[in-house]
Amino acid sequence: MHRYWKRIGLAVLIISWLMLAWYSVRATLAFSAYRAFNAYEDVSRRVTSPDGQRTAILVRDLGYPDLNFRLYIGGPSRAVHIYIANPLPEADDSALVWVSRDYEPTTLENWHEDIDWTADSSLVVVSIQGQRVFAYDFTANQGIEDSAQIERLLSARGGFQPTMTPYP
């Protein structure tokens, strides 16, 4: 009878160790697959235009192996209702106007991303680390990535009212 209980105890010990190992491996693989194939999205800025007709939403898209920023604009011709109802929605390509270059995917860096509108709501500007990297001109219905051209448009339209404290 003594050997019988020893074998039962040994079997329970082996089975529990195998289950622990299986759950650890499964959790690790599930997390790795999630990070590799599913991006982490975060709405970093949501700013309504001064005339109240449009909303610009800047999304931080942290995926493997890079970080991108995406600008969505909703208004009379585009809807971003999913970003208003749900802060982390599926992509709405009809409202997407810009995807940034690749940045290093780190959580240790504060990118100081911001959105600014001109006073007449005709131009929205995206700034990352104090640099104006993109502007969308509603008058011409086009995106602009040249910082010199963005500066010319801003000076021609009277500048803008910053929505956040500028990055030093």
C-alpha positions in Angstrom: 0.0 0.0 0.0 2.9 2.3 0.8 4.3 2.1 -2.8 0.9 2.8 -4.2 0.7 6.2 -2.5 4.2 7.0 -3.5 3.4 6.4 -7.1 0.2 8.5 -6.9 2.1 11.3 -5.3 4.8 11.2 -7.9 2.2 11.1 -10.7 0.4 14.2 -9.2 3.8 16.0 -8.9 4.8 15.3 -12.5 1.4 16.2 -13.9 1.3 19.5 -12.0 4.8 20.4 -13.2 3.8 19.6 -16.8 0.7 21.7 -16.5 2.7 24.6 -15.1 5.2 24.3 -17.9 2.4 24.2 -20.5 0.6 27.2 -19.2 3.9 29.2 -19.0 4.8 28.3 -22.6 1.3 29.1 -23.8 1.2 32.5 -22.1 4.6 33.4 -23.6 3.6 32.4 -27.1 0.3 34.1 -26.9 1.9 37.4 -25.8 4.6 37.2 -28.5 2.0 36.5 -31.2 -0.1 39.4 -30.0 2.9 41.8 -30.1 4.0 40.6 -33.5 0.7 40.7 -35.3 -1.5 43.1 -33.3 -0.6 46.7 -32.9 -1.1 48.7 -29.7 -3.1 51.8 -30.5 -3.4 54.9 -28.3 -5.2 58.1 -29.0 -2.6 60.7 -28.0 -4.4 63.9 -29.1 -8.0 64.8 -30.0 -8.5 68.4 -30.9 -11.6 70.1 -32.4 -11.0 72.9 -34.9 -11.8 76.5 -33.8 -14.9 76.6 -35.9 -16.1 73.3 -34.4 -16.6 71.6 -37.8 -13.8 69.1 -37.7 -12.0 66.9 -35.2 -8.4 65.8 -35.6 -7.2 62.7 -33.9 -3.6 61.7 -33.6 -3.1 58.0 -32.8 0.1 56.4 -31.6 0.4 53.0 -33.2 3.0 50.9 -31.4 3.5 47.7 -33.3 6.3 45.3 -34.0 9.0 46.4 -35.1 8.2 50.2 -35.2 6.1 53.1 -33.9 4.0 55.2 -36.2 1.6 58.1 -35.7 -1.6 58.3 -37.7 -3.7 61.4 -38.2 -7.5 61.0 -38.7 -9.7 63.9 -39.5 -13.5 63.9 -39.1 -15.9 66.5 -40.2 -18.4 67.3 -42.9 -16.9 65.0 -45.4 -15.3 62.4 -43.2 -16.5 60.6 -40.1 -14.4 59.6 -37.1 -17.4 58.6 -35.0 -15.7 55.3 -34.0 -12.9 57.3 -32.3 -15.5 59.3 -30.4 -17.4 56.2 -29.3 -14.5 53.9 -28.7 -11.0 55.3 -28.0 -9.3 52.2 -29.5 -11.3 51.3 -32.6 -10.6 49.4 -35.8 -8.9 51.6 -38.4 -11.3 53.8 -40.4 -9.4 54.4 -43.6 -11.8 56.9 -44.9 -10.8 59.4 -42.2 -7.0 58.6 -42.3 -5.0 61.4 -43.9 -1.4 60.7 -42.8 0.9 57.9 -41.5 4.2 59.0 -40.1 7.6 57.6 -40.8 8.9 54.8 -38.5 10.0 55.8 -35.1 11.8 53.6 -32.5 9.2 51.6 -30.6 10.1 52.5 -27.1 8.0 53.5 -24.1 11.0 55.3 -22.6 10.7 58.2 -25.1 8.2 61.1 -24.7 7.5 62.1 -28.3 5.7 65.3 -27.4 3.2 64.8 -30.2 0.7 67.5 -30.7 -2.0 68.9 -33.1 -2.6 72.5 -33.8 -5.2 74.3 -35.9 -4.9 77.7 -37.5 -7.4 80.3 -36.3 -9.5 80.0 -39.5 -9.6 76.1 -39.3 -8.1 75.8 -42.7 -4.9 74.0 -41.7 -4.1 71.4 -39.1 -0.5 70.8 -38.1 1.1 67.7 -36.4 4.2 68.3 -34.4 6.5 65.6 -33.0 9.3 66.6 -30.6 8.8 70.2 -31.5 9.2 69.6 -35.2 6.3 70.3 -37.6 6.2 67.1 -39.5 2.8 67.2 -41.3 0.1 69.6 -42.2 -3.2 69.1 -43.9 -4.5 72.0 -45.9 -8.3 72.0 -46.2 -8.2 74.8 -48.8 -6.2 72.7 -51.2 -7.4 69.3 -49.9 -3.8 68.0 -49.6 -1.2 66.9 -47.1 2.1 68.6 -46.7 5.2 67.1 -45.2 7.8 69.8 -46.1 8.5 71.8 -43.0 9.5 74.9 -44.9 6.2 74.9 -46.8 4.3 74.3 -43.6 6.0 77.4 -42.1 5.1 79.5 -45.2 1.4 78.4 -44.9 1.3 79.2 -41.2 2.8 82.6 -41.6 0.4 83.3 -44.5 -2.6 82.3 -42.5 -1.6 84.1 -39.3 -0.1 81.3 -37.3 -2.1 79.2 -34.9 -3.1 79.0 -31.3 -1.1 76.2 -29.6 -3.3 73.7 -27.9 -0.5 72.5 -25.6 2.7 74.0 -24.2 5.3 73.8 -27.0 8.2 71.4 -26.6 11.3 73.4 -25.6 
